[in-house]
């Protein structure tokens, strides 16, 4: 999956872009914090 496709999927699921921080973007949704590394399309999800 390409990074742009992944971003579209996240937005459809209700994640909201917060900010770009270095090599990753930060998204939030109802207490969840998601870090998306755009160059590799890797995701780290922090659960409340």
Backbone bond lengths (Angstrom), bond angles and torsions (degrees), N, CA, C in turn:
res aa  C-N    CA-C-N  psi(-1)  N-CA   C-N-CA  omega(-1)  CA-C   N-CA-C  phi
1 X - - - 1.452 - - 1.532 108.42 -
2 X 1.300 115.91 133.47 1.466 121.50 179.08 1.530 109.85 -77.91
3 X 1.335 116.99 151.13 1.473 119.60 -179.88 1.529 113.13 -53.85
4 X 1.327 118.64 -40.55 1.474 120.65 -178.65 1.529 110.82 -64.34
5 X 1.348 117.30 -38.36 1.465 120.76 177.27 1.520 110.90 -65.36
6 X 1.320 115.79 -38.65 1.458 121.16 179.07 1.523 111.15 -65.25
7 X 1.314 116.96 -41.85 1.468 121.42 177.72 1.522 110.28 -61.84
8 X 1.324 117.47 -43.14 1.469 120.99 178.17 1.516 110.99 -61.22
9 X 1.321 117.19 -41.55 1.458 121.59 178.72 1.530 111.17 -63.65
10 X 1.325 116.66 -43.16 1.469 120.23 178.33 1.522 111.38 -60.93
11 X 1.329 116.46 -43.39 1.466 120.47 -179.91 1.523 111.17 -65.21
12 X 1.321 117.84 -36.55 1.472 120.96 177.10 1.523 111.20 -65.23
13 X 1.336 116.68 -31.57 1.468 121.74 -179.79 1.525 112.71 -83.56
14 X 1.329 117.17 -0.05 1.461 120.07 174.73 1.520 115.84 98.53
15 X 1.323 118.03 4.25 1.460 119.74 176.08 1.522 109.31 -74.64
16 X 1.334 115.56 140.43 1.457 122.11 -177.04 1.525 109.05 -113.94
17 X 1.327 116.02 131.58 1.459 121.28 177.89 1.520 109.42 -66.29
18 X 1.343 116.67 131.24 1.462 121.35 178.83 1.521 110.49 -102.85
19 X 1.339 115.86 -57.79 1.470 119.04 179.57 1.517 111.04 -165.70
20 X 1.303 114.71 162.40 1.459 123.26 173.57 1.519 107.05 -95.15
21 X 1.306 117.46 129.78 1.455 120.92 -178.62 1.526 109.35 -133.70
22 X 1.301 116.46 95.98 1.466 120.12 -179.32 1.515 111.14 67.58
23 X 1.330 116.24 -119.53 1.464 120.59 -176.38 1.521 113.46 -92.17
24 X 1.328 117.26 1.23 1.457 118.66 -178.62 1.527 111.90 -131.84
25 X 1.320 113.99 161.32 1.458 121.84 176.80 1.525 107.79 -111.90
26 X 1.314 115.71 148.59 1.461 120.82 -178.77 1.526 108.75 -113.01
27 X 1.333 114.89 130.78 1.460 122.33 178.06 1.521 107.92 -124.81
28 X 1.331 116.79 151.89 1.472 121.60 177.93 1.522 110.49 -133.42
29 X 1.349 113.32 151.82 1.464 120.28 174.42 1.528 107.73 -159.60
30 X 1.302 117.23 115.30 1.469 124.09 173.52 1.525 113.81 42.79
31 X 1.329 116.69 52.15 1.453 121.03 177.57 1.515 114.88 91.56
32 X 1.329 117.77 -16.05 1.453 121.51 177.29 1.519 109.44 -82.80
33 X 1.309 116.49 142.08 1.463 121.33 175.37 1.524 107.08 -121.12
34 X 1.313 116.68 126.39 1.447 121.74 -176.56 1.520 109.49 -121.71
35 X 1.321 116.19 128.97 1.463 121.39 175.62 1.525 107.52 -106.98
36 X 1.306 116.37 125.05 1.458 122.02 -179.67 1.522 109.28 -114.54
37 X 1.320 115.89 116.43 1.453 120.88 175.63 1.518 107.50 -86.78
38 X 1.331 116.25 105.00 1.453 121.97 -171.04 1.526 114.03 -63.30
39 X 1.316 118.00 -36.33 1.466 119.61 -175.60 1.529 112.37 -68.27
40 X 1.342 117.39 -30.40 1.459 120.66 -178.13 1.519 113.15 -114.55
41 X 1.330 117.97 -5.80 1.468 124.59 -177.47 1.533 111.52 60.59
42 X 1.327 117.23 29.93 1.464 121.11 175.33 1.512 109.76 -87.51
43 X 1.320 114.84 147.49 1.468 121.25 -176.97 1.518 109.92 -124.79
44 X 1.325 115.14 138.02 1.458 121.99 169.36 1.518 105.99 -122.50
45 X 1.322 116.53 128.54 1.461 121.71 -177.31 1.520 109.19 -119.15
46 X 1.336 116.03 125.18 1.463 121.70 174.65 1.519 108.08 -100.22
47 X 1.311 115.21 126.67 1.458 121.49 -178.53 1.519 108.32 -102.64
48 X 1.345 117.36 136.61 1.469 119.78 -178.95 1.524 112.76 -65.53
